[in-house]
Amino acid sequence: MNQEAENLKGLVREFLDACGDRYFGFDGLVPRPLTEWETKLLSALQTSELSDCEKICVLSEGLDWHRCYDLVAFGMRLAIQAVRKNSAEYFRISLLPFSAGLVELDWRDQRVMPGVFERCGKRLGLNFQQELAAVTADLSDSELKQAVEDCVSREFSSAGYMEYGEGEEYLIL
């Protein structure tokens, strides 16, 4: 693993340590800003020269199911922030932690949680499945690749989420 990957891995560990036992950062009800550690990890994902697939592999390395949920929740927070800031870049970055954690989600959550990304993508004029396929096109991890392919093949509009507000007041429930 090169130095840049090692640096990102260290930030991921620090982020997950800061999450504690009860992170599950998805809180569509409260338009709160990103935390210090969320901001640091977002910045690292934005500025890293690693490919998207390399970032996903670094994010997913050595995670248990609990930490996978933390990463998916972080991705959900970034997707909502993307809508609040009208940022396609934030949305695409949100797919990295989502993809990294997807493989360990319970099958029911694999069917429901992507609905948040689908709705946020639509708000931004983006197609969630197409964006996810593009970000993960070169994945080499067969288990991650299969989880993503299963996700890309589904329609999530029936997941039951509701949206409220615009801009910085955007909420998804």
N, C-alpha and C positions, 0 to 999 in steps of 0.2 A: 504494500500500500504506500503510495507516495505521500509527501509531507502535507499537501493540501487535503487529501483524504483523511489523514491523521488529525489535522486541525478540525475538520468538520466533525469527525467522530468524537473528538473531545468536547466540542460544543453541544453535540447531541446528548452526550452523557451528562454534561452540566445542566442542560435544559431538563432532562428527565429527572435528575436528582432534585432540581428546583420544583418540579411538579409535585413531589411528595406522593402520598398515597391517594389523594383525592383531587387530582387535577381535572380530569375530564372537562377541559376548557370550553366545550361547546355550551354556550349560553345565549341562544338567539333572543332571549327576552331582554337582555341588558346590553345596550350599545356602549360597552366599555372598551377603552383603548387596549392595545396589546401590552402585555407585561414586559418587563426588562428582558427576561430570557426569551420570550417569544420574538421580541424585536431583534435580539442578537442572532437567533437562529434564522429568522427571515433574512437578515442582512447577509449572513454567511451563504444562504442558498441563492441569494441574488448575485453575489459577487464571485462565487467560486467558479473557477475555470473547468471544473469537472463537468462531464456530460450529465444530462438529466438522469440517465440510467445509472451512472456511477454514483450520483447523489442518492438515488433511491436505494442502491445496494449498501451504501455507507449508513444511511438512516435505518435500514432494516437489520443490520448486522447484530446478532446476539440478543434480539428482543424477545421477551416473553409476551404472552397475550395481553397482560395488563399494560405494558409499555406500548404495544401496538395500538391499543385503544387511545392512549395519550397522543400518539402521533396522528391518528385519524382525527381526533378532536382538534388538535392544532391545525390540521388541514382545513377542517370545517370553519374554524375561526378565521383563517386566512381567506377562505372563499367568501365569507360574509364581509370581511374587511374589503375585499376586492369590489364588491357591489357598493359598499359605502363610499369608496374612493373612486369608483368607476375605472378600475384598473384591470385590464386583461392580464398584465404581467403578474399581479398578485394572484389572480385566479390560476394561472398556469403553475405558479410556484406552489399553490395550495395542493395541487395534484401530486406533488412529490411525497410529502409525508403521508397523504392518503394512500398512495400506491404502496409505500413501504410498510404500512400497517395492515393493509387489506387482507393479507393472507391469514392472519390470526383472528380475524373477526368471526364471531358466531355467525352461522349461516343466515339467521334472521336479520342480524345487523348488516350483513353483506347485501341484503335486499332492501333495506330501509335507508341507511346512512347515505348512500350515494344520491338520494333524492335531494339533499341539501346542495350538493355540487351541481346537479342538473338544473335546479331552479336558479342558483346563482349564475351559472353559465348563461341561461336564457336571458336573465336580466342584463347581461353584458353583451348579448348578441352572439354568444359562443355556444357551440354544441359540445356538451360535456363528454360524450363518448368519443367524438373525434379528437378533442383536445387530449383526453386520457390516452388514446391510442398513439397519438403523436409523441407525447412525453415518454411513453414506455416502449416505443417501437423497437429499441435495441436491447431490451432486457435479456440478460443471459440466464438468470436464475429461473429454472423451469417452474418452480412452485409459485413464485411471484407472477411470472408470465401467465400461467393458467388462471390465477385469481383475477388478474386484470382482464384477460380475454373474456372470462365469464361475466365480469362487470360490464364490459363494453357491449356485450351482446344483449343486455337487458334494457327495458324501458322502466323508468322510475317515477313517472308522473303520478302514479297512484299511491305513492308513499304517504300521502296525507299531510304534508307540510303546508302551512299557510304563511303568507308573507304580508308584512305591514311596513309602511313608511317608505321614505326615499332618502338617498344620500346617507349622511352620517346617522340618520335615524332608522335605517333599514333594520328590520327584525325578521327572523324566520322561526316559526314555531312548529 
